[in-house]
Amino acid sequence: MEHLERCARVLRATLVRAAVRRYLPWALAASMLAGSFVKELSPLPESYLSNKRNVLNVYFVKVAWAWTFCLLLPFIALTNYQLTGKAGVVLRRLSALLVGTAIWYVCTAIFSNVEHYTGSCYKSPALEGIRKAQNKQQCHQEGGFWHGFDISGHAFLLSFCALMIVEEMAVLHEVKTDRSHHLHTAITTLVVALGFLTFVWVCMFLCTAVYFHDLSQKVFGTLFGLLGWYGTYGFWYLKSFSPGLPPQSSSLNLKQDSYKK
């Protein structure tokens, strides 16, 4: 338990800082561009992380929204209830997860449709010989290779999830629990789990930048992730008719000031 407490304190001192929320979007955008240029101009040698079957990609990234949703759900519920004691406030804040789910669903549907309408089925990965196939699934079933404009779903989802977690963890500025309190262990465990998840998302985001997709595909994916974050936490959640921001002292003023800088 002592190690868990120590990890939680480190995370509180880093991820919860306003500067992290302010500069992480810029850091993600810059790292995506830098990594993409490295991939184009001086590709890195293949590694375990460049293999799509690596453990982090298969068991975490492929279900990134599920991990984010399942950990943020109890975290938002416990921290918001501990601060306000109002079920209505908790339910309102939890609706942010429904908004996030809608953003994930709509964006992935858009990406799929873009790839479908811009793609064709080829006989080989070298794009030789066009096959007659109605869609990507039929193409693969017939042994073909579908090639279209494949907007990076990883760049979108990993950036969006990392930014959402950091935003929600801002509530820790106000959460104070005694070690004897029954919520203390649960919240501490969730803080460490969310911190680990954020590290994985950022790490795999960087791997996407240097190993996968074309520059334009990653730029569009990252742009969708940043717009999903800013459209909610940077704009809509500042309004009264919304899930709202995590409760904290003068949260609205602090948030507005952070976006003015």
C-alpha positions as CSV (number, residue, x, y, z in Angstrom):
1,M,0.0,0.0,0.0
2,E,2.9,2.3,0.7
3,H,4.2,1.9,-2.8
4,L,0.7,2.7,-4.2
5,E,0.6,5.9,-2.0
6,R,3.9,7.0,-3.3
7,C,2.9,6.5,-6.9
8,A,-0.3,8.4,-6.4
9,R,1.6,11.3,-4.8
10,V,4.0,11.5,-7.8
11,L,1.0,11.4,-10.2
12,R,-0.8,14.2,-8.3
13,A,2.4,16.3,-8.5
14,T,2.6,15.8,-12.3
15,L,-0.5,15.0,-14.3
16,V,-2.8,17.1,-12.1
17,R,-0.9,20.3,-12.7
18,A,-2.6,23.0,-14.8
19,A,0.5,23.3,-17.0
20,V,0.1,19.7,-18.1
21,R,-3.5,20.3,-19.2
22,R,-2.4,23.5,-21.0
23,Y,0.6,22.1,-22.9
24,L,-0.2,18.4,-23.5
25,P,-2.2,19.1,-26.6
26,W,0.6,21.1,-28.1
27,A,3.1,18.4,-27.1
28,L,1.0,15.7,-28.8
29,A,0.7,17.7,-32.0
30,A,4.4,18.5,-32.0
31,S,5.5,14.9,-31.3
32,M,3.1,13.6,-34.1
33,L,4.7,15.9,-36.6
34,A,8.3,15.2,-35.4
35,G,7.7,11.4,-35.3
36,S,6.1,11.5,-38.8
37,F,9.1,13.3,-40.2
38,V,11.4,10.8,-38.6
39,K,9.4,8.0,-40.3
40,E,9.6,9.7,-43.7
41,L,13.2,10.9,-43.7
42,S,15.1,8.5,-41.4
43,P,12.9,5.5,-40.5
44,L,13.8,3.8,-37.2
45,P,14.7,0.1,-37.2
46,E,11.9,-2.3,-36.5
47,S,11.3,-3.2,-32.9
48,Y,8.8,-5.0,-30.7
49,L,6.6,-1.9,-30.6
50,S,6.6,-1.6,-34.4
51,N,4.9,-5.0,-34.5
52,K,1.1,-4.6,-34.5
53,R,0.8,-7.8,-32.4
54,N,2.7,-6.4,-29.4
55,V,0.9,-6.8,-26.1
56,L,0.2,-3.1,-25.6
57,N,-1.4,-2.7,-29.0
58,V,-3.5,-5.9,-28.8
59,Y,-4.7,-5.7,-25.2
60,F,-4.8,-2.0,-24.6
61,V,-4.8,0.2,-27.7
62,K,-7.3,-1.9,-29.6
63,V,-9.8,-1.3,-26.8
64,A,-8.5,2.1,-25.6
65,W,-11.9,3.6,-25.2
66,A,-13.1,0.6,-23.1
67,W,-10.2,1.0,-20.7
68,T,-10.6,4.7,-20.5
69,F,-14.4,4.4,-19.9
70,C,-14.1,1.7,-17.3
71,L,-11.5,3.5,-15.2
72,L,-13.0,7.0,-15.5
73,L,-16.5,5.8,-14.6
74,P,-15.7,4.9,-10.9
75,F,-13.1,7.7,-10.7
76,I,-15.6,10.4,-11.7
77,A,-18.3,8.9,-9.5
78,L,-16.2,8.6,-6.4
79,T,-14.3,11.9,-6.6
80,N,-17.4,14.0,-7.5
81,Y,-19.5,12.4,-4.9
82,Q,-16.8,12.8,-2.2
83,L,-16.6,16.5,-3.1
84,T,-20.3,17.4,-3.5
85,G,-22.3,14.6,-1.9
86,K,-25.0,15.1,-4.6
87,A,-26.1,12.3,-6.9
88,G,-27.4,14.8,-9.4
89,V,-24.0,16.3,-9.8
90,V,-22.4,12.9,-10.2
91,L,-24.8,11.8,-12.9
92,R,-24.3,15.1,-14.7
93,R,-20.5,14.6,-14.7
94,L,-20.8,11.0,-15.7
95,S,-22.6,12.1,-18.8
96,A,-19.2,13.3,-20.1
97,L,-18.5,9.6,-20.7
98,L,-21.6,9.3,-22.9
99,V,-20.4,12.3,-24.8
100,G,-17.0,10.7,-25.2
101,T,-18.5,7.5,-26.4
102,A,-20.5,9.4,-29.0
103,I,-17.4,11.2,-30.2
104,W,-15.5,7.9,-30.4
105,Y,-18.4,6.2,-32.4
106,V,-19.0,9.1,-34.8
107,C,-15.3,9.7,-35.6
108,T,-14.5,6.0,-36.1
109,A,-17.6,5.8,-38.4
110,I,-16.3,8.8,-40.4
111,F,-12.9,7.2,-40.7
112,S,-14.4,3.9,-41.9
113,N,-16.5,5.7,-44.5
114,V,-13.6,7.8,-45.8
115,E,-11.5,4.7,-46.3
116,H,-14.4,3.0,-48.0
117,Y,-15.2,5.8,-50.5
118,T,-11.5,6.6,-51.3
119,G,-10.4,2.9,-51.5
120,S,-10.0,0.2,-54.1
121,C,-9.2,-3.5,-53.9
122,Y,-5.9,-4.6,-55.3
123,K,-4.3,-8.0,-56.0
124,S,-1.1,-7.2,-54.1
125,P,0.2,-4.8,-51.4
126,A,2.1,-3.1,-54.2
127,L,-1.3,-1.9,-55.5
128,E,-1.0,-4.0,-58.7
129,G,-4.1,-5.2,-60.5
130,I,-7.5,-3.9,-59.3
131,R,-10.0,-6.5,-58.1
132,K,-13.8,-6.1,-58.3
133,A,-14.9,-5.8,-54.7
134,Q,-17.7,-3.7,-53.1
135,N,-16.0,-3.1,-49.8
136,K,-12.9,-3.7,-47.6
137,Q,-14.4,-6.9,-46.0
138,Q,-15.3,-8.5,-49.4
139,C,-11.8,-7.5,-50.7
140,H,-10.1,-9.3,-47.8
141,Q,-12.3,-12.3,-48.1
142,E,-11.3,-12.7,-51.8
143,G,-7.6,-12.4,-50.9
144,G,-7.2,-8.8,-52.0
145,F,-5.7,-5.7,-50.4
146,W,-7.8,-2.7,-49.8
147,H,-6.1,0.7,-50.1
148,G,-7.8,4.0,-49.3
149,F,-7.3,7.1,-47.2
150,D,-6.9,5.4,-43.8
151,I,-7.2,8.2,-41.2
152,S,-5.3,7.1,-38.1
153,G,-7.7,5.8,-35.5
154,H,-4.9,5.3,-33.1
155,A,-3.7,8.9,-33.4
156,F,-7.3,10.1,-32.8
157,L,-8.3,7.8,-29.9
158,L,-5.0,7.9,-28.0
159,S,-4.8,11.7,-28.0
160,F,-8.4,12.1,-27.1
161,C,-8.3,9.5,-24.3
162,A,-5.0,11.0,-22.8
163,L,-6.4,14.5,-22.8
164,M,-9.7,13.4,-21.3
165,I,-8.0,11.6,-18.4
166,V,-5.8,14.5,-17.6
167,E,-8.8,16.8,-17.6
168,E,-10.8,14.6,-15.3
169,M,-7.8,14.2,-12.9
170,A,-7.9,17.9,-12.3
171,V,-10.5,17.2,-9.6
172,L,-7.7,15.8,-7.4
173,H,-6.7,19.4,-6.5
174,E,-9.8,19.4,-4.3
175,V,-10.1,15.7,-3.2
176,K,-8.7,15.2,0.3
177,T,-9.3,11.9,2.1
178,D,-7.9,10.4,5.3
179,R,-6.1,7.1,5.0
180,S,-8.8,5.6,7.3
181,H,-11.6,6.8,5.0
182,H,-13.2,4.0,3.0
183,L,-12.9,5.9,-0.3
184,H,-9.1,6.6,0.1
185,T,-7.8,3.2,-1.1
186,A,-10.3,3.1,-4.0
187,I,-9.4,6.6,-5.2
188,T,-5.7,6.1,-4.8
189,T,-5.8,2.8,-6.8
190,L,-7.8,4.6,-9.6
191,V,-5.3,7.5,-9.7
192,V,-2.4,5.0,-10.2
193,A,-4.3,3.0,-12.8
194,L,-5.3,6.2,-14.7
195,G,-1.7,7.5,-14.5
196,F,-0.4,4.2,-15.9
197,L,-3.1,4.3,-18.7
198,T,-2.1,7.8,-19.6
199,F,1.5,6.8,-19.9
200,V,0.6,3.9,-22.2
201,W,-1.6,6.1,-24.4
202,V,1.1,8.7,-24.8
203,C,3.8,6.0,-25.4
204,M,1.7,4.3,-28.0
205,F,0.8,7.6,-29.6
206,L,4.5,8.2,-30.1
207,C,4.9,4.7,-31.6
208,T,2.1,5.5,-34.0
209,A,3.9,8.6,-35.0
210,V,7.2,6.9,-35.8
211,Y,6.1,3.6,-37.1
212,F,2.6,3.7,-38.7
213,H,0.5,5.5,-41.3
214,D,1.3,8.4,-43.6
215,L,1.8,11.9,-42.4
216,S,-1.5,13.2,-43.6
217,Q,-3.4,10.3,-42.1
218,K,-1.8,10.9,-38.7
219,V,-2.4,14.7,-38.9
220,F,-6.1,14.2,-39.6
221,G,-6.4,11.6,-36.8
222,T,-4.6,13.8,-34.3
223,L,-6.7,16.8,-35.4
224,F,-9.9,14.9,-34.7
225,G,-8.6,13.9,-31.2
226,L,-7.7,17.5,-30.4
227,L,-11.0,18.9,-31.7
228,G,-12.9,16.3,-29.7
229,W,-11.1,17.4,-26.6
230,Y,-11.3,21.1,-27.2
231,G,-14.9,21.1,-28.4
232,T,-15.9,19.5,-25.0
233,Y,-13.5,20.6,-22.2
234,G,-12.4,23.8,-23.9
235,F,-15.8,25.0,-25.1
236,W,-19.0,23.2,-24.4
237,Y,-18.3,22.1,-20.8
238,L,-17.8,25.7,-19.9
239,K,-21.5,26.3,-20.6
240,S,-24.3,25.6,-18.0
241,F,-26.2,23.2,-20.2
242,S,-23.4,20.5,-20.4
243,P,-21.8,17.8,-18.3
244,G,-19.6,20.5,-16.9
245,L,-16.0,20.5,-15.8
246,P,-14.6,18.5,-12.8
247,P,-15.5,20.4,-9.6
248,Q,-12.7,22.5,-8.3
249,S,-12.3,26.0,-6.9
250,S,-13.1,28.6,-9.5
251,S,-12.8,25.9,-12.2
252,L,-14.5,27.9,-14.8
253,N,-12.3,31.0,-14.3
254,L,-9.2,28.9,-14.2
255,K,-10.2,27.0,-17.4
256,Q,-11.1,30.2,-19.3
257,D,-7.8,31.8,-18.2
258,S,-5.8,28.7,-19.4
259,Y,-7.2,29.0,-22.9
260,K,-6.6,32.7,-23.1
261,K,-2.8,32.2,-22.5
